[in-house]
Amino acid sequence: MNPQPTLPSRGMLIYFTVCALAMIWPGALVANRIEPLVIGLPFFLFWYVAWVFALFVGLVITYCRDGAQEVDDE
């Protein structure tokens, strides 16, 4: 018997929305420049790498929370 999948919490949905918006039109305008160089990368490229890392951290947190809930359900 497979339990029905649940949505992440409202806070995580907001977090992922903010991360996604930071990588497209509204957020990309803030970072649309070459200077300054950060870790040898143009700022625009660093902006995207930082937000992809932030999304990764959010996914790991969500995965750990879901795993803990599955253990509690059994």
Secondary structure as the mmCIF struct_conf table of DSSP 4:
data_model
#
loop_
_struct_conf.conf_type_id
_struct_conf.id
_struct_conf.beg_label_comp_id
_struct_conf.beg_label_asym_id
_struct_conf.beg_label_seq_id
_struct_conf.end_label_comp_id
_struct_conf.end_label_asym_id
_struct_conf.end_label_seq_id
HELX_LH_PP_P HELX_LH_PP_P1 ASN A 2 PRO A 5
HELX_LH_PP_P HELX_LH_PP_P2 LEU A 7 SER A 9
HELX_RH_AL_P HELX_RH_AL_P1 ARG A 10 MET A 23
BEND BEND1 ILE A 24 ILE A 24
HELX_RH_AL_P HELX_RH_AL_P2 TRP A 25 ALA A 31
HELX_LH_PP_P HELX_LH_PP_P3 GLU A 35 GLU A 35
BEND BEND2 PRO A 36 PRO A 36
STRN STRN1 LEU A 37 VAL A 38
TURN_TY1_P TURN_TY1_P1 ILE A 39 GLY A 40
STRN STRN2 LEU A 41 PRO A 42
HELX_RH_AL_P HELX_RH_AL_P3 PHE A 43 ASP A 73
#
